[in-house]
Amino acid sequence: RLLLSDLPGEWTSELIINARHAERLSFLARADAILILIDGPSLMGSTRHATEEEHRMLIDRVADICGDQAGRMAIVATKGDEIDLTQPTVLTKLVEHARAKGFD
């Protein structure tokens, strides 16, 4: 088993901005599972709406890359200690969005 948990941030940032960057992430279609790690405090503070929108776009782009091969996806809020181990409401919305795009 192989876990790649630290792709260059520029890759995902560029993918959010423009779908033409999807080619370099085409290997995601072969992944058994995809983990999206999100800075927990950004899901609860004043930037939560922007963070939600960026990650909805990321999920959309990854769904386009995976097509019919969409498998498992985990969306994880990091820095639990900084958010008092509270699950941000936005996280639930992102999970629902991923399910609607065909991810388990």
ZAMI-421432 format. One record per atom (N, C-alpha, C): residue number from 0; residue in one letter; chain; atom name; x, y, z. Coordinates in steps of 0.1 Angstrom, whole numbers, plus 5000, padded with zeros to 4 digits. Example, Ala and Ser with C-alpha at 12.3 -4.5 7.8 and 13.67 -1.06 7.14 Angstrom:
<rs>
num_residu_chaine_atome_X_Y_Z
0_a_A_N_5132_4943_5078;
0_a_A_CA_5123_4955_5078;
0_a_A_C_5132_4967_5078;
1_s_A_N_5128_4978_5071;
1_s_A_CA_5137_4989_5071;
1_s_A_C_5129_5000_5079;
</rs>
This chain:
<rs>
num_residu_chaine_atome_X_Y_Z
0_r_A_N_5008_4988_5000;
0_r_A_CA_5000_5000_5000;
0_r_A_C_5009_5012_5000;
1_l_A_N_5004_5023_4994;
1_l_A_CA_5011_5035_4993;
1_l_A_C_5002_5047_4996;
2_l_A_N_5006_5055_5005;
2_l_A_CA_4999_5067_5008;
2_l_A_C_5007_5079_5005;
3_l_A_N_5001_5087_4995;
3_l_A_CA_5008_5100_4991;
3_l_A_C_4999_5111_4998;
4_s_A_N_5004_5116_5009;
4_s_A_CA_4996_5126_5016;
4_s_A_C_5001_5140_5014;
5_d_A_N_5011_5142_5006;
5_d_A_CA_5016_5156_5005;
5_d_A_C_5020_5159_4991;
6_l_A_N_5009_5160_4982;
6_l_A_CA_5012_5165_4969;
6_l_A_C_5015_5180_4969;
7_p_A_N_5022_5185_4960;
7_p_A_CA_5025_5199_4960;
7_p_A_C_5012_5207_4961;
8_g_A_N_5011_5216_4970;
8_g_A_CA_5000_5225_4972;
8_g_A_C_4996_5233_4959;
9_e_A_N_5007_5236_4952;
9_e_A_CA_5004_5243_4939;
9_e_A_C_4996_5235_4930;
10_w_A_N_4997_5222_4930;
10_w_A_CA_4990_5214_4920;
10_w_A_C_4975_5215_4923;
11_t_A_N_4971_5214_4936;
11_t_A_CA_4957_5215_4939;
11_t_A_C_4952_5229_4937;
12_s_A_N_4960_5239_4941;
12_s_A_CA_4956_5253_4940;
12_s_A_C_4953_5256_4925;
13_e_A_N_4962_5252_4917;
13_e_A_CA_4961_5254_4902;
13_e_A_C_4949_5247_4897;
14_l_A_N_4946_5235_4902;
14_l_A_CA_4935_5227_4897;
14_l_A_C_4922_5234_4900;
15_i_A_N_4921_5240_4912;
15_i_A_CA_4909_5247_4916;
15_i_A_C_4907_5259_4907;
16_i_A_N_4917_5266_4903;
16_i_A_CA_4916_5278_4895;
16_i_A_C_4913_5274_4881;
17_n_A_N_4919_5264_4875;
17_n_A_CA_4917_5260_4861;
17_n_A_C_4918_5245_4859;
18_a_A_N_4908_5240_4852;
18_a_A_CA_4907_5226_4850;
18_a_A_C_4918_5221_4840;
19_r_A_N_4924_5230_4833;
19_r_A_CA_4935_5225_4824;
19_r_A_C_4947_5219_4831;
20_h_A_N_4947_5220_4844;
20_h_A_CA_4958_5214_4852;
20_h_A_C_4955_5200_4856;
21_a_A_N_4944_5195_4852;
21_a_A_CA_4939_5181_4856;
21_a_A_C_4949_5170_4851;
22_e_A_N_4955_5173_4840;
22_e_A_CA_4963_5162_4834;
22_e_A_C_4974_5157_4844;
23_r_A_N_4980_5165_4851;
23_r_A_CA_4991_5161_4860;
23_r_A_C_4986_5153_4872;
24_l_A_N_4972_5153_4874;
24_l_A_CA_4966_5146_4885;
24_l_A_C_4958_5134_4880;
25_s_A_N_4960_5130_4868;
25_s_A_CA_4952_5119_4862;
25_s_A_C_4954_5106_4869;
26_f_A_N_4965_5104_4876;
26_f_A_CA_4967_5092_4884;
26_f_A_C_4957_5090_4895;
27_l_A_N_4950_5101_4899;
27_l_A_CA_4939_5100_4909;
27_l_A_C_4928_5090_4905;
28_a_A_N_4926_5089_4892;
28_a_A_CA_4916_5080_4888;
28_a_A_C_4919_5065_4891;
29_r_A_N_4931_5062_4894;
29_r_A_CA_4935_5048_4898;
29_r_A_C_4937_5047_4913;
30_a_A_N_4934_5057_4921;
30_a_A_CA_4936_5057_4935;
30_a_A_C_4925_5048_4942;
31_d_A_N_4929_5041_4952;
31_d_A_CA_4919_5033_4960;
31_d_A_C_4910_5043_4968;
32_a_A_N_4917_5053_4973;
32_a_A_CA_4910_5063_4981;
32_a_A_C_4917_5077_4980;
33_i_A_N_4910_5087_4981;
33_i_A_CA_4915_5101_4980;
33_i_A_C_4912_5108_4994;
34_l_A_N_4923_5113_4999;
34_l_A_CA_4921_5121_5012;
34_l_A_C_4923_5136_5009;
35_i_A_N_4913_5143_5014;
35_i_A_CA_4914_5158_5013;
35_i_A_C_4916_5163_5027;
36_l_A_N_4927_5169_5030;
36_l_A_CA_4930_5175_5043;
36_l_A_C_4927_5190_5042;
37_i_A_N_4919_5194_5052;
37_i_A_CA_4916_5209_5052;
37_i_A_C_4919_5215_5065;
38_d_A_N_4925_5226_5065;
38_d_A_CA_4929_5233_5077;
38_d_A_C_4916_5236_5085;
39_g_A_N_4914_5229_5097;
39_g_A_CA_4902_5230_5105;
39_g_A_C_4898_5244_5108;
40_p_A_N_4907_5253_5113;
40_p_A_CA_4903_5266_5117;
40_p_A_C_4897_5274_5105;
41_s_A_N_4902_5271_5093;
41_s_A_CA_4896_5278_5081;
41_s_A_C_4882_5274_5078;
42_l_A_N_4878_5263_5083;
42_l_A_CA_4864_5259_5081;
42_l_A_C_4854_5265_5092;
43_m_A_N_4860_5272_5101;
43_m_A_CA_4851_5277_5112;
43_m_A_C_4852_5293_5113;
44_g_A_N_4862_5298_5108;
44_g_A_CA_4864_5313_5109;
44_g_A_C_4857_5321_5098;
45_s_A_N_4861_5333_5097;
45_s_A_CA_4855_5342_5087;
45_s_A_C_4858_5337_5073;
46_t_A_N_4868_5329_5071;
46_t_A_CA_4871_5324_5057;
46_t_A_C_4863_5311_5053;
47_r_A_N_4854_5307_5062;
47_r_A_CA_4848_5293_5060;
47_r_A_C_4841_5292_5047;
48_h_A_N_4834_5303_5042;
48_h_A_CA_4827_5303_5030;
48_h_A_C_4836_5301_5018;
49_a_A_N_4847_5309_5018;
49_a_A_CA_4857_5308_5007;
49_a_A_C_4863_5294_5007;
50_t_A_N_4867_5289_5019;
50_t_A_CA_4873_5276_5020;
50_t_A_C_4863_5265_5015;
51_e_A_N_4850_5266_5018;
51_e_A_CA_4840_5257_5013;
51_e_A_C_4840_5257_4998;
52_e_A_N_4839_5269_4992;
52_e_A_CA_4838_5270_4978;
52_e_A_C_4850_5265_4971;
53_e_A_N_4862_5267_4976;
53_e_A_CA_4874_5262_4970;
53_e_A_C_4874_5247_4970;
54_h_A_N_4870_5241_4981;
54_h_A_CA_4870_5226_4982;
54_h_A_C_4858_5220_4975;
55_r_A_N_4848_5227_4973;
55_r_A_CA_4837_5222_4964;
55_r_A_C_4843_5221_4950;
56_m_A_N_4850_5231_4946;
56_m_A_CA_4856_5232_4932;
56_m_A_C_4866_5220_4931;
57_l_A_N_4874_5218_4941;
57_l_A_CA_4884_5208_4941;
57_l_A_C_4877_5194_4940;
58_i_A_N_4866_5192_4947;
58_i_A_CA_4859_5179_4946;
58_i_A_C_4853_5178_4932;
59_d_A_N_4848_5188_4926;
59_d_A_CA_4842_5188_4913;
59_d_A_C_4853_5184_4903;
60_r_A_N_4865_5190_4904;
60_r_A_CA_4876_5187_4895;
60_r_A_C_4881_5173_4896;
61_v_A_N_4882_5168_4908;
61_v_A_CA_4887_5155_4911;
61_v_A_C_4876_5145_4906;
62_a_A_N_4864_5148_4907;
62_a_A_CA_4853_5139_4902;
62_a_A_C_4854_5139_4886;
63_d_A_N_4857_5150_4880;
63_d_A_CA_4859_5150_4866;
63_d_A_C_4871_5141_4862;
64_i_A_N_4882_5142_4869;
64_i_A_CA_4893_5134_4866;
64_i_A_C_4890_5119_4868;
65_c_A_N_4883_5116_4878;
65_c_A_CA_4880_5101_4881;
65_c_A_C_4869_5096_4873;
66_g_A_N_4860_5104_4868;
66_g_A_CA_4849_5099_4860;
66_g_A_C_4842_5088_4867;
67_d_A_N_4840_5077_4860;
67_d_A_CA_4833_5065_4865;
67_d_A_C_4841_5058_4876;
68_q_A_N_4853_5061_4877;
68_q_A_CA_4862_5054_4886;
68_q_A_C_4862_5060_4900;
69_a_A_N_4853_5070_4903;
69_a_A_CA_4852_5076_4916;
69_a_A_C_4850_5066_4926;
70_g_A_N_4859_5066_4936;
70_g_A_CA_4859_5056_4947;
70_g_A_C_4857_5062_4960;
71_r_A_N_4865_5059_4969;
71_r_A_CA_4864_5064_4983;
71_r_A_C_4871_5077_4984;
72_m_A_N_4865_5086_4992;
72_m_A_CA_4871_5099_4995;
72_m_A_C_4869_5101_5010;
73_a_A_N_4880_5106_5016;
73_a_A_CA_4878_5110_5030;
73_a_A_C_4882_5125_5031;
74_i_A_N_4874_5133_5037;
74_i_A_CA_4876_5147_5039;
74_i_A_C_4879_5149_5054;
75_v_A_N_4891_5154_5057;
75_v_A_CA_4895_5155_5071;
75_v_A_C_4898_5169_5075;
76_a_A_N_4893_5174_5086;
76_a_A_CA_4897_5187_5091;
76_a_A_C_4909_5185_5100;
77_t_A_N_4919_5192_5098;
77_t_A_CA_4931_5191_5106;
77_t_A_C_4931_5201_5117;
78_k_A_N_4941_5200_5126;
78_k_A_CA_4943_5209_5137;
78_k_A_C_4931_5209_5147;
79_g_A_N_4926_5197_5149;
79_g_A_CA_4915_5195_5158;
79_g_A_C_4916_5202_5172;
80_d_A_N_4929_5203_5176;
80_d_A_CA_4931_5209_5189;
80_d_A_C_4928_5224_5189;
81_e_A_N_4929_5230_5177;
81_e_A_CA_4926_5244_5176;
81_e_A_C_4911_5247_5174;
82_i_A_N_4903_5237_5171;
82_i_A_CA_4889_5238_5169;
82_i_A_C_4881_5231_5180;
83_d_A_N_4888_5228_5191;
83_d_A_CA_4882_5221_5202;
83_d_A_C_4876_5208_5198;
84_l_A_N_4882_5201_5189;
84_l_A_CA_4877_5188_5184;
84_l_A_C_4863_5188_5180;
85_t_A_N_4858_5200_5175;
85_t_A_CA_4845_5202_5170;
85_t_A_C_4845_5199_5155;
86_q_A_N_4835_5192_5150;
86_q_A_CA_4834_5190_5136;
86_q_A_C_4827_5202_5129;
87_p_A_N_4834_5209_5121;
87_p_A_CA_4828_5221_5114;
87_p_A_C_4816_5217_5106;
88_t_A_N_4805_5225_5106;
88_t_A_CA_4793_5222_5098;
88_t_A_C_4796_5221_5083;
89_v_A_N_4806_5230_5079;
89_v_A_CA_4810_5230_5065;
89_v_A_C_4815_5217_5061;
90_l_A_N_4822_5209_5070;
90_l_A_CA_4827_5196_5066;
90_l_A_C_4816_5187_5062;
91_t_A_N_4805_5187_5069;
91_t_A_CA_4794_5178_5066;
91_t_A_C_4789_5182_5052;
92_k_A_N_4788_5195_5048;
92_k_A_CA_4783_5199_5035;
92_k_A_C_4793_5194_5024;
93_l_A_N_4806_5194_5027;
93_l_A_CA_4816_5190_5017;
93_l_A_C_4815_5175_5015;
94_v_A_N_4812_5167_5026;
94_v_A_CA_4811_5153_5025;
94_v_A_C_4798_5150_5016;
95_e_A_N_4787_5157_5019;
95_e_A_CA_4775_5155_5011;
95_e_A_C_4778_5158_4996;
96_h_A_N_4785_5169_4993;
96_h_A_CA_4789_5173_4980;
96_h_A_C_4797_5162_4973;
97_a_A_N_4807_5156_4980;
97_a_A_CA_4815_5145_4974;
97_a_A_C_4806_5133_4971;
98_r_A_N_4797_5130_4980;
98_r_A_CA_4788_5118_4977;
98_r_A_C_4779_5121_4965;
99_a_A_N_4775_5133_4963;
99_a_A_CA_4767_5137_4952;
99_a_A_C_4775_5136_4939;
100_k_A_N_4788_5137_4940;
100_k_A_CA_4797_5136_4928;
100_k_A_C_4801_5121_4926;
101_g_A_N_4796_5112_4934;
101_g_A_CA_4799_5098_4932;
101_g_A_C_4809_5091_4940;
102_f_A_N_4814_5099_4950;
102_f_A_CA_4824_5093_4959;
102_f_A_C_4817_5086_4971;
103_d_A_N_4824_5076_4976;
103_d_A_CA_4819_5069_4988;
103_d_A_C_4824_5076_5000;
</rs>
